[in-house]
Amino acid sequence: MTHPDPNAEKYLVDAIRAAMRNVRERRTWPFGAVIARGGEVIATAVNEVDALCDPSAHAEMQAVRAAAKALGTTDLTGTTVYASGYPCPMCLTAMYLAGVSEVYYAYSNEDGAPYDLSAERGYVEIARPPEQREMKLHGLPARDKDDEDLYEAWKRVAPAA
């Protein structure tokens, strides 16, 4: 199968190799990610959920964090993420927020399902109407009456877009 990105397979194998090191050396989650732009690798990361005791330290999240630091900006426009596994909703959302342009993944949710490594449950849950989700979300418009409105303060100091 031909891809528009000539480096896709190479970087996916790099992500898989990083994930394999994570499995073999740390005996933990089999996930790795590479972020590149214009044929240049910006960041490579592995799942560090257990190592950091941080449920958000997925490989893709760690790669996004490392790439942003390396580039000195949270704007990752024009980058591509190469992930060993299909990104979970948290990682996918972080990539959208950062402006990642494209994502390639090696192992699908179907590949991961027999090993309890599928992200499908999160997508199913988010697709439900909020009132039908397992985790309840409650909007409560609390405001600090002793200070200015939080969003108005942000508007005043926010950089021009």
Contacts in CASP RR format, 6 or more apart in sequence:
PFRMAT RR
TARGET T0000
AUTHOR 0000-0000-0000
METHOD contacts of the structure
MODEL  1
MTHPDPNAEKYLVDAIRAAMRNVRERRTWPFGAVIARGGEVIATAVNEVD
ALCDPSAHAEMQAVRAAAKALGTTDLTGTTVYASGYPCPMCLTAMYLAGV
SEVYYAYSNEDGAPYDLSAERGYVEIARPPEQREMKLHGLPARDKDDEDL
YEAWKRVAPAA
3 9 0 8 1.000
3 104 0 8 1.000
5 80 0 8 1.000
5 102 0 8 1.000
5 104 0 8 1.000
7 36 0 8 1.000
7 39 0 8 1.000
8 80 0 8 1.000
8 82 0 8 1.000
8 104 0 8 1.000
11 34 0 8 1.000
11 36 0 8 1.000
11 41 0 8 1.000
11 80 0 8 1.000
11 82 0 8 1.000
11 104 0 8 1.000
12 34 0 8 1.000
12 82 0 8 1.000
12 83 0 8 1.000
12 84 0 8 1.000
12 104 0 8 1.000
12 105 0 8 1.000
12 106 0 8 1.000
14 34 0 8 1.000
14 41 0 8 1.000
14 44 0 8 1.000
14 82 0 8 1.000
15 32 0 8 1.000
15 33 0 8 1.000
15 34 0 8 1.000
15 44 0 8 1.000
15 59 0 8 1.000
15 82 0 8 1.000
15 83 0 8 1.000
15 84 0 8 1.000
15 106 0 8 1.000
16 32 0 8 1.000
16 84 0 8 1.000
16 106 0 8 1.000
18 32 0 8 1.000
18 33 0 8 1.000
18 34 0 8 1.000
18 44 0 8 1.000
18 45 0 8 1.000
18 46 0 8 1.000
18 59 0 8 1.000
18 84 0 8 1.000
19 29 0 8 1.000
19 30 0 8 1.000
19 31 0 8 1.000
19 32 0 8 1.000
19 46 0 8 1.000
19 47 0 8 1.000
19 59 0 8 1.000
19 84 0 8 1.000
20 30 0 8 1.000
21 46 0 8 1.000
22 28 0 8 1.000
22 29 0 8 1.000
22 30 0 8 1.000
22 31 0 8 1.000
22 32 0 8 1.000
22 46 0 8 1.000
22 47 0 8 1.000
23 29 0 8 1.000
23 30 0 8 1.000
26 46 0 8 1.000
26 50 0 8 1.000
26 51 0 8 1.000
28 47 0 8 1.000
28 49 0 8 1.000
28 50 0 8 1.000
28 51 0 8 1.000
29 46 0 8 1.000
29 47 0 8 1.000
29 49 0 8 1.000
29 50 0 8 1.000
29 59 0 8 1.000
30 47 0 8 1.000
30 84 0 8 1.000
30 117 0 8 1.000
31 46 0 8 1.000
31 47 0 8 1.000
31 58 0 8 1.000
31 59 0 8 1.000
31 60 0 8 1.000
31 83 0 8 1.000
31 84 0 8 1.000
31 85 0 8 1.000
32 44 0 8 1.000
32 45 0 8 1.000
32 46 0 8 1.000
32 47 0 8 1.000
32 59 0 8 1.000
32 60 0 8 1.000
32 63 0 8 1.000
32 83 0 8 1.000
32 84 0 8 1.000
32 85 0 8 1.000
33 44 0 8 1.000
33 45 0 8 1.000
33 46 0 8 1.000
33 59 0 8 1.000
33 60 0 8 1.000
33 62 0 8 1.000
33 63 0 8 1.000
33 81 0 8 1.000
33 82 0 8 1.000
33 83 0 8 1.000
33 84 0 8 1.000
34 41 0 8 1.000
34 43 0 8 1.000
34 44 0 8 1.000
34 63 0 8 1.000
34 81 0 8 1.000
34 82 0 8 1.000
35 41 0 8 1.000
35 42 0 8 1.000
35 43 0 8 1.000
35 44 0 8 1.000
35 63 0 8 1.000
35 64 0 8 1.000
35 66 0 8 1.000
35 67 0 8 1.000
35 76 0 8 1.000
35 79 0 8 1.000
35 80 0 8 1.000
35 81 0 8 1.000
35 82 0 8 1.000
35 100 0 8 1.000
36 42 0 8 1.000
36 79 0 8 1.000
36 80 0 8 1.000
36 82 0 8 1.000
37 76 0 8 1.000
37 78 0 8 1.000
37 79 0 8 1.000
37 80 0 8 1.000
42 66 0 8 1.000
42 67 0 8 1.000
42 70 0 8 1.000
42 71 0 8 1.000
42 79 0 8 1.000
43 63 0 8 1.000
43 64 0 8 1.000
43 66 0 8 1.000
43 67 0 8 1.000
43 70 0 8 1.000
44 63 0 8 1.000
44 66 0 8 1.000
45 59 0 8 1.000
45 60 0 8 1.000
45 62 0 8 1.000
45 63 0 8 1.000
45 65 0 8 1.000
45 66 0 8 1.000
46 59 0 8 1.000
46 62 0 8 1.000
47 57 0 8 1.000
47 58 0 8 1.000
47 59 0 8 1.000
47 62 0 8 1.000
48 54 0 8 1.000
48 57 0 8 1.000
48 62 0 8 1.000
49 55 0 8 1.000
49 56 0 8 1.000
49 57 0 8 1.000
49 58 0 8 1.000
51 57 0 8 1.000
56 90 0 8 1.000
58 87 0 8 1.000
58 88 0 8 1.000
58 90 0 8 1.000
58 91 0 8 1.000
59 83 0 8 1.000
59 84 0 8 1.000
60 81 0 8 1.000
60 83 0 8 1.000
60 87 0 8 1.000
60 91 0 8 1.000
60 94 0 8 1.000
60 95 0 8 1.000
61 90 0 8 1.000
61 91 0 8 1.000
61 94 0 8 1.000
63 81 0 8 1.000
64 76 0 8 1.000
64 81 0 8 1.000
64 91 0 8 1.000
64 94 0 8 1.000
64 95 0 8 1.000
64 98 0 8 1.000
64 100 0 8 1.000
67 76 0 8 1.000
67 79 0 8 1.000
67 98 0 8 1.000
68 74 0 8 1.000
68 76 0 8 1.000
68 98 0 8 1.000
74 98 0 8 1.000
75 98 0 8 1.000
75 99 0 8 1.000
76 95 0 8 1.000
76 98 0 8 1.000
76 99 0 8 1.000
76 100 0 8 1.000
77 99 0 8 1.000
77 100 0 8 1.000
77 101 0 8 1.000
78 99 0 8 1.000
78 100 0 8 1.000
78 101 0 8 1.000
78 102 0 8 1.000
79 98 0 8 1.000
79 99 0 8 1.000
79 100 0 8 1.000
79 101 0 8 1.000
80 100 0 8 1.000
80 101 0 8 1.000
80 102 0 8 1.000
80 103 0 8 1.000
80 104 0 8 1.000
81 87 0 8 1.000
81 95 0 8 1.000
81 100 0 8 1.000
81 102 0 8 1.000
81 103 0 8 1.000
81 104 0 8 1.000
82 103 0 8 1.000
82 104 0 8 1.000
82 105 0 8 1.000
82 106 0 8 1.000
83 91 0 8 1.000
83 103 0 8 1.000
83 104 0 8 1.000
83 105 0 8 1.000
83 106 0 8 1.000
84 105 0 8 1.000
84 106 0 8 1.000
84 107 0 8 1.000
85 105 0 8 1.000
85 106 0 8 1.000
85 107 0 8 1.000
85 108 0 8 1.000
85 111 0 8 1.000
85 112 0 8 1.000
85 117 0 8 1.000
86 105 0 8 1.000
86 107 0 8 1.000
86 108 0 8 1.000
86 109 0 8 1.000
86 118 0 8 1.000
86 119 0 8 1.000
87 95 0 8 1.000
87 103 0 8 1.000
87 105 0 8 1.000
87 119 0 8 1.000
88 119 0 8 1.000
88 122 0 8 1.000
89 119 0 8 1.000
89 122 0 8 1.000
89 123 0 8 1.000
89 126 0 8 1.000
92 103 0 8 1.000
95 103 0 8 1.000
107 117 0 8 1.000
109 118 0 8 1.000
109 119 0 8 1.000
109 120 0 8 1.000
110 118 0 8 1.000
111 117 0 8 1.000
112 118 0 8 1.000
113 120 0 8 1.000
125 133 0 8 1.000
125 134 0 8 1.000
125 135 0 8 1.000
126 133 0 8 1.000
130 137 0 8 1.000
143 149 0 8 1.000
143 150 0 8 1.000
144 150 0 8 1.000
END
